[in-house]
Amino acid sequence: MRIDRFSLRRPQTLYVLAELILFLGGIAVCSMSTDIFPEIRMPVVTVVWSDAGLPTPEMEPRVRGWLEEWRLSTERPFFLPSVRQKAPKP
């Protein structure tokens, strides 16, 4: 049987079918998560530099200056925190 004849003979069936589609669509929209992208952890690069002959206050500006030049030469500059720490005595 063709769909046009079926819809003319039984219009209530198509109304119920349309309401069912709308109802199930509403349930699907409400149950969807709001974030469609997965959690992405930012990559981390750690640079450990040691020189037994230089004290920490002199070593940090040298290494940081070189790293900042490298960072600014990339397409998208990024945040570069600095942590200085005295090396343990052997």
C-alpha angles and dihedrals in degrees: 000000000000120000095237093056091044092051092049093049097043111024093159090064092058091047090053091046091051091048090049091052091049092047094049090045090054091050091049092050093048093049095049118105116246095227113062095181122078123243109277121200114209115243115252127209118196121198117196114189125176133179119175093203099056127069116234098254091056096042097052098061092048095052094038092051091054092046093048091053089051092046093052092050091062122091095247115031114218139197114282115193120191128215121180123195134173114246116244116255112250 
